Amino acid sequence: LIMACLSRWEREYIVSGVNEDFRTDGRSCKDYRNFTLETGVVSNTSGSAKIKLDRTCVVVGVKAELGVPTLAKPSEGRIEFSVDCCALATPEFEGREGEELGSHLAYELLKAYSNSGCLDLSSLAVIPGQQCWVLYVDALVLEWGGGGVLESLSLAVVAALKVTRIPRLIISGEGEEMEFEVSDNPHDVVKLDVKGAPVIITLSQIGNHFLVDASMEEEMCANAQLSVAITSSHSIVSISKDKFGGLLYSKLQDVILMAQEVCTDVFTRIDTSLTDNHNKQRLST
Amino acid sequence: MAGIEYLSPEGLRVDGRRPPELRKLKCQLGVFEQADGSASIEQGNTKVLATVYGPHDVSLRSQALHDRAAINCQFSMAPFSTSERHKRNRGDRRSEEISLALRQTFEAALLTELFPHSKIDIYIQLLQSDGGNCSVCVNAATMALIDAGIPMKDYVCASTAGYIQDTPMLDLNYLEETSGGPRLTVATLPKSGKIVFLQMDSRLHQDHLEKVLDTAVQGCRKTYTVLDSIVKDNLKNLQHSFAF
């Protein structure tokens, strides 16, 4: 996928800048760019969020629908991810071209959330073995100029899950005759327990140094990328390596420490944005 | 579907509008920097994003036309856009139909003879669906094309109209569209009054056709006024930033 073309001199400029801990936009290797997070952008959903990180824009909508639990886990709800790389981002994604990339990104998200500590899926069970809530998390990649798509996706998913509200169910009967009723009151809703939701931080290796939040041009100069999914309590839930270069084993520890440092800042920013959004919505109603 | 009063005795519709009233239209130009032109439109609760890439080279030699630019349109719906989640975003029959309709509409409006051997891509994404999908898409595409600076004969303004409880109604929302009554979608070039797109669903008696068509065309003119004022405001802001 070629979205930026870099000449040899631009590449050298970026690499030599990184060596001095001074990137092209003036950031240091550990600085995360500013992003704007908006929630409640789509009203048909149980929760939604839109993130704009430089020239990358992602919209995530969460819909909670009743479904059947898996046979392996009858007393738990389910979560399903889908990522649609829209043609809006680039004409190369027209038709079915963006599907492979979309399913790769969805798989990365699923891996990050497959840990039992991330989401309390047992709270989503309705009637064990018969009915449960299924959370469909659908993401649309609307723009891709600024790099960091997987990160933006994970940030938007965390924000959307935090604002998701599921209608309360009134369960009656026992055993075979269990029935449930969806509460009529639109304000009678349940929040999800998302304290363990992870954020994916991508670290790119340029030369001998690691960068956080690489822009499109920096991603093109990187020879290896490590995507680490971390929760707010600094637990690592998934790691995956991308690109064709190799990573030095001795550097791995430092890299993970860097990711943990950055994630605290990121989670604080998410919470601030969510509070701001909440206040704005309260003022407007 | 018993029980829904589409038109109250005081003459108000389900969302409080009068029959010839348009829904509130909000529009922003240039929402994406990556694309050549982009626009985001909100008409009532229907939200649509449109981007335009072009005119640029064709990817396949066979697509190139010797005397004009080829127009390519793709319409896709977000899975969460409707109240029931649907998995198939694009490639299904309805999306293909709307894509084709949009392509034919803009072939009539764009000055494609100025760009032979090239291609103009128009991509539309529906984020939230609440009636009038096709017409809001046309409006969004018009604004994106204007933002991209592609020469056009005129704005292409679209509107829907229906006939419920013996009253012609303008700009139907989802509830009114699914009432089973007729639905007419019209797109016009406002200055000349020419109709570039016309589609009608369901049954409508010949006697009422003129009234409903008239309502729809009036709606297009009202849409044109709103869209034109947005474009002119945008231009004024640009002028200020260039300190004219």
Interface residues (C-beta under 8 A of the other chain):
Chain A: V41 V42 S43 N44 T45 S48 R55 C57 V59 G61 V62 K63 E65 S82 D84 C86 A87 L88 A89 T90 P91 E94 G95 R96 Y136 D138 L140 L142 E143 W144 G145
Chain B: F32 E33 Q34 A35 S38 N45 K47 L49 T51 Y53 S59 N72 Q74 S76 A78 P79 F80 S81 T82 S83 R85 K87 N89 R90 G91 D121 Y123 Q125 L127 Q128 S129
